[in-house]
């Protein structure tokens, strides 16, 4: 089954609207600040809006107080957002409606497979054409390739049959899966561009597939490099990356800007001044076209496709 022709928001004449969507399972670290800053600057550079969504639909993973700490850190870094903060936990009815539409249009099937039965690679299709023993989750049929242009990584084609197979849109624990909730929320908010870390590049294909099946406008996307530590490991909450709040705000912003290929002049000492400089000067073409790189001042092995030095562009 092929989705109907998709609507590309970049050609629809709509105002630019970006978003930052952290999961509240810990404080922001430098890696997440880099993604937030890139998203903020990209939207503001063109006079657009920038929104914050807390991805807390998985209530069991949310750490008490983490969402408020994230918002306080964005304020400390002079990254104001537009409108009210969106909380995924308040949108469960919207996800159910979207799931019902996918089911009605023949996009989904019930799956009884455990993780072990599904295996580590693309889903083998065990339950697709068979009556499940006892349905655990709901999967979306994925018989297509998704092609899109990434503002940093270039042209990307994802063959869902080889990359994911039929993927889960509603989990066995009765929680909407990330691909469904993110696609629905981006559509509901009218997001026109998604700027985030390259660790989520593999999520773009499934999310675009959901958007097209639901007839949602497809945001433009740009995936900036993931920041690594001295050993080459991705900075992440799961690996206890130090919180950005432990450093002075101006230092955090200068590190993030330099990682993104932008170096503000000396003499700008306040966070608001650094962000204002970034808004006036930000250019995705200066962001290194690599998947991962070590932060300046944190020497380590190269990962992905190179380091964070800005490459020449053809």
VEXKOLRO-878443 format. One line per 5 residues: number of its first residue (from 1); their letters; for each residue z, y, x of C-alpha. Coordinates in Angstrom, 2 decimals. Layout:
NUM = A = Z Y X | ... .
//
This chain:
1 = XXXXX = 0.00 0.00 0.00 | -0.95 3.42 1.32 | 0.86 6.64 0.32 | -0.97 9.38 -1.47 | -2.39 12.12 0.77 .
6 = XXXXX = 0.55 14.04 2.16 | 1.28 17.74 1.93 | 1.72 19.38 5.30 | 4.26 22.19 5.04 | 2.81 23.92 8.08 .
11 = XXXXX = -0.35 24.64 6.09 | 1.28 25.45 2.77 | 2.05 29.09 3.56 | 5.78 28.61 3.05 | 8.41 30.53 5.02 .
16 = XXXXX = 9.65 28.80 8.17 | 12.82 26.86 7.50 | 14.55 24.79 10.17 | 17.72 22.75 10.09 | 20.40 21.15 12.24 .
21 = XXXXX = 21.92 17.95 10.85 | 24.86 16.62 12.88 | 26.85 13.53 11.99 | 30.58 14.37 11.75 | 31.80 11.54 13.97 .
26 = XXXXX = 33.04 13.77 16.78 | 32.73 17.23 18.33 | 29.50 18.77 19.55 | 28.63 18.05 23.19 | 26.02 19.68 25.41 .
31 = XXXXX = 23.32 17.28 24.25 | 23.82 18.15 20.60 | 24.07 21.87 21.42 | 20.66 21.67 23.13 | 19.14 20.25 19.93 .
36 = XXXXX = 20.90 22.82 17.75 | 19.85 25.72 19.97 | 16.21 24.61 20.14 | 16.10 24.26 16.36 | 17.77 27.63 15.81 .
41 = XXXXX = 15.56 29.52 18.26 | 12.35 27.93 17.02 | 13.03 29.01 13.45 | 14.41 32.48 14.25 | 11.60 33.25 16.70 .
46 = XXXXX = 9.22 33.35 13.72 | 11.59 35.11 11.37 | 12.56 31.92 9.61 | 15.74 30.50 8.11 | 18.03 28.01 9.84 .
51 = XXXXX = 20.24 25.70 7.81 | 23.03 23.29 8.64 | 23.43 19.92 6.96 | 26.37 17.63 7.63 | 25.07 14.06 7.55 .
56 = XXXXX = 28.21 12.49 6.08 | 26.69 10.13 3.52 | 28.32 7.31 5.49 | 31.86 8.35 4.65 | 33.40 5.50 6.64 .
61 = XXXXX = 31.97 6.89 9.91 | 33.06 10.47 9.33 | 35.97 11.61 11.50 | 38.47 13.81 9.63 | 38.13 17.41 10.74 .
66 = XXXXX = 34.93 16.83 12.73 | 32.66 18.72 10.34 | 34.86 21.82 10.47 | 35.02 21.58 14.26 | 31.22 21.44 14.46 .
71 = XXXXX = 30.88 24.55 12.31 | 33.47 26.41 14.36 | 31.58 25.56 17.55 | 28.30 26.81 16.11 | 30.05 30.06 15.24 .
76 = XXXXX = 31.54 30.32 18.75 | 28.03 29.85 20.19 | 26.66 32.67 18.00 | 24.42 30.33 16.01 | 24.80 31.57 12.40 .
81 = XXXXX = 23.18 29.60 9.61 | 21.65 30.56 6.28 | 22.99 29.56 2.89 | 25.80 27.11 2.19 | 26.32 24.11 4.44 .
86 = XXXXX = 24.74 21.04 2.83 | 26.91 17.89 2.66 | 25.07 14.63 2.22 | 28.03 13.07 0.47 | 27.28 15.39 -2.45 .
91 = XXXXX = 23.67 14.20 -2.78 | 24.11 10.52 -3.64 | 22.56 10.95 -7.09 | 19.46 12.48 -5.51 | 19.12 9.45 -3.21 .
96 = XXXXX = 19.44 7.06 -6.14 | 16.71 8.92 -8.01 | 14.41 8.74 -4.98 | 15.15 5.04 -4.54 | 14.38 4.40 -8.21 .
101 = XXXXX = 11.05 6.16 -7.81 | 10.17 4.08 -4.76 | 11.10 0.92 -6.66 | 9.08 1.99 -9.70 | 6.02 2.65 -7.56 .
106 = XXXXX = 6.22 -0.74 -5.87 | 7.32 0.44 -2.42 | 10.51 -1.62 -2.11 | 11.90 -5.13 -2.35 | 15.34 -6.69 -2.33 .
111 = XXXXX = 16.44 -8.35 0.88 | 19.10 -10.99 1.45 | 18.79 -11.18 5.24 | 21.76 -10.65 7.51 | 21.22 -8.73 10.75 .
116 = XXXXX = 21.00 -12.00 12.64 | 18.40 -13.36 10.24 | 16.37 -10.16 10.38 | 16.33 -10.32 14.18 | 16.22 -7.55 16.79 .
121 = XXXXX = 12.53 -6.67 16.46 | 10.32 -5.64 13.54 | 11.46 -7.20 10.29 | 9.58 -10.52 9.89 | 9.08 -10.16 6.13 .
126 = XXXXX = 11.33 -13.05 5.14 | 12.29 -11.72 1.70 | 9.20 -9.66 0.94 | 7.40 -12.25 -1.15 | 10.32 -14.53 -1.96 .
131 = XXXXX = 13.11 -14.40 -4.51 | 16.17 -13.37 -2.47 | 19.15 -15.69 -2.44 | 21.42 -12.75 -3.13 | 20.18 -9.28 -2.42 .
136 = XXXXX = 22.13 -7.41 0.24 | 19.90 -4.42 0.94 | 16.66 -2.78 -0.18 | 13.72 -2.47 2.19 | 10.61 -0.31 2.07 .
141 = XXXXX = 7.22 -1.88 2.68 | 5.63 -0.57 5.85 | 2.01 -1.65 6.23 | 0.63 1.46 7.85 | 0.39 3.60 10.95 .
146 = XXXXX = 1.81 7.12 10.97 | 0.10 9.76 13.10 | 1.58 13.22 13.66 | 1.57 16.00 16.22 | 4.86 16.67 17.95 .
151 = XXXXX = 5.43 20.21 19.17 | 6.83 18.98 22.49 | 5.74 15.37 22.98 | 2.14 15.83 21.80 | 0.14 13.51 19.53 .
156 = XXXXX = 2.10 10.45 18.41 | 0.97 7.38 16.50 | 3.52 4.87 15.22 | 2.39 1.50 13.89 | 5.26 0.70 11.55 .
161 = XXXXX = 4.23 -2.94 11.34 | 4.88 -3.32 15.06 | 7.71 -0.84 15.51 | 10.00 -1.46 12.54 | 8.40 -3.71 9.99 .
166 = XXXXX = 9.70 -3.22 6.45 | 12.74 -1.00 7.02 | 16.00 -0.62 5.10 | 16.34 2.32 2.71 | 19.54 1.15 1.00 .
171 = XXXXX = 22.13 -0.69 3.03 | 24.15 -3.77 2.16 | 27.33 -1.64 2.02 | 25.74 0.45 -0.78 | 25.05 3.46 1.45 .
176 = XXXXX = 21.61 5.12 1.46 | 19.95 4.53 4.82 | 19.25 7.39 7.21 | 15.47 7.35 6.74 | 15.82 7.79 2.98 .
181 = XXXXX = 18.63 10.35 2.94 | 17.12 12.53 5.67 | 13.66 12.57 4.08 | 15.04 13.39 0.64 | 17.34 16.15 1.92 .
186 = XXXXX = 14.65 17.76 4.06 | 12.39 17.81 1.01 | 15.10 19.18 -1.25 | 15.94 21.99 1.15 | 12.30 22.86 1.73 .
191 = XXXXX = 12.51 22.27 5.49 | 9.22 23.17 7.20 | 10.08 22.10 10.74 | 12.41 19.61 12.39 | 13.37 20.29 15.99 .
196 = XXXXX = 15.72 17.66 17.40 | 16.34 15.30 20.31 | 13.71 12.79 21.42 | 16.14 9.94 20.73 | 15.16 10.47 17.08 .
201 = XXXXX = 11.41 10.37 17.73 | 11.33 6.73 16.61 | 12.86 7.78 13.28 | 10.02 10.17 12.52 | 7.50 7.48 11.54 .
206 = XXXXX = 9.71 5.85 8.88 | 10.85 9.24 7.56 | 7.28 10.50 7.26 | 6.42 7.25 5.45 | 9.19 7.93 2.92 .
211 = XXXXX = 8.12 11.57 2.52 | 4.52 10.63 1.84 | 5.47 7.91 -0.64 | 7.64 10.40 -2.55 | 5.01 13.15 -2.40 .
216 = XXXXX = 7.24 15.43 -0.34 | 5.90 18.08 2.01 | 5.87 16.83 5.57 | 7.70 19.13 8.01 | 6.27 19.87 11.44 .
221 = XXXXX = 8.33 18.28 14.19 | 9.23 18.80 17.83 | 11.41 16.45 19.85 | 13.07 18.03 22.87 | 14.30 15.95 25.82 .
226 = XXXXX = 17.60 14.14 25.56 | 20.20 15.30 28.07 | 21.67 12.68 30.38 | 24.69 12.54 32.65 | 24.64 11.95 36.39 .
231 = XXXXX = 24.07 8.21 35.93 | 21.12 8.72 33.57 | 23.04 7.77 30.41 | 22.44 9.89 27.32 | 25.16 12.38 26.49 .
236 = XXXXX = 26.57 11.05 23.23 | 29.71 11.04 21.14 | 29.77 7.24 21.37 | 30.06 7.47 25.17 | 32.77 10.14 24.97 .
241 = XXXXX = 30.63 12.99 26.27 | 32.86 16.04 26.93 | 32.90 18.49 24.02 | 30.97 21.69 24.55 | 34.03 23.61 23.34 .
246 = XXXXX = 35.69 22.79 26.68 | 33.32 25.24 28.45 | 32.90 28.98 27.98 | 30.32 29.69 25.27 | 28.03 31.72 27.55 .
251 = XXXXX = 28.01 28.92 30.13 | 27.08 26.37 27.47 | 24.21 28.53 26.23 | 22.85 29.20 29.73 | 22.90 25.48 30.54 .
256 = XXXXX = 21.13 24.67 27.26 | 18.52 27.40 27.69 | 17.77 26.31 31.27 | 17.43 22.69 30.14 | 14.87 23.87 27.59 .
261 = XXXXX = 12.85 25.67 30.28 | 14.17 29.18 29.58 | 16.20 31.23 32.04 | 17.67 34.49 30.74 | 18.21 37.27 33.28 .
266 = XXXXX = 21.55 37.93 34.87 | 23.78 40.46 33.17 | 23.77 38.95 29.68 | 27.34 37.77 29.38 | 27.99 37.47 25.64 .
271 = XXXXX = 26.88 34.48 23.52 | 25.22 36.73 20.93 | 23.21 38.44 23.66 | 22.01 35.14 25.09 | 20.98 33.88 21.66 .
276 = XXXXX = 19.20 37.17 20.92 | 17.30 36.84 24.24 | 16.41 33.28 23.28 | 15.11 34.33 19.87 | 12.82 36.91 21.49 .
281 = XXXXX = 11.57 34.61 24.25 | 11.68 31.03 22.98 | 8.47 29.04 23.31 | 8.19 25.31 22.67 | 5.38 25.18 25.22 .
286 = XXXXX = 7.98 25.85 27.94 | 10.16 22.91 26.93 | 9.63 20.02 29.38 | 7.42 17.32 27.92 | 9.71 14.45 28.85 .
291 = XXXXX = 11.85 12.15 26.75 | 15.07 12.51 28.78 | 16.35 14.47 31.78 | 19.58 15.18 33.62 | 21.27 18.51 32.99 .
296 = XXXXX = 21.12 21.00 35.86 | 24.18 20.59 38.03 | 24.55 16.95 37.02 | 22.43 15.05 39.59 | 21.43 11.54 38.62 .
301 = XXXXX = 18.49 9.25 38.36 | 15.48 10.37 36.35 | 15.07 8.82 32.93 | 12.24 8.66 30.44 | 9.28 10.56 31.79 .
306 = XXXXX = 10.79 12.99 34.28 | 13.23 15.78 34.85 | 13.89 18.98 32.96 | 11.65 21.15 35.14 | 9.03 22.79 32.95 .
311 = XXXX = 5.66 21.08 33.52 | 2.29 22.78 33.63 | 0.49 22.67 30.30 | -3.21 22.17 29.93 .
//
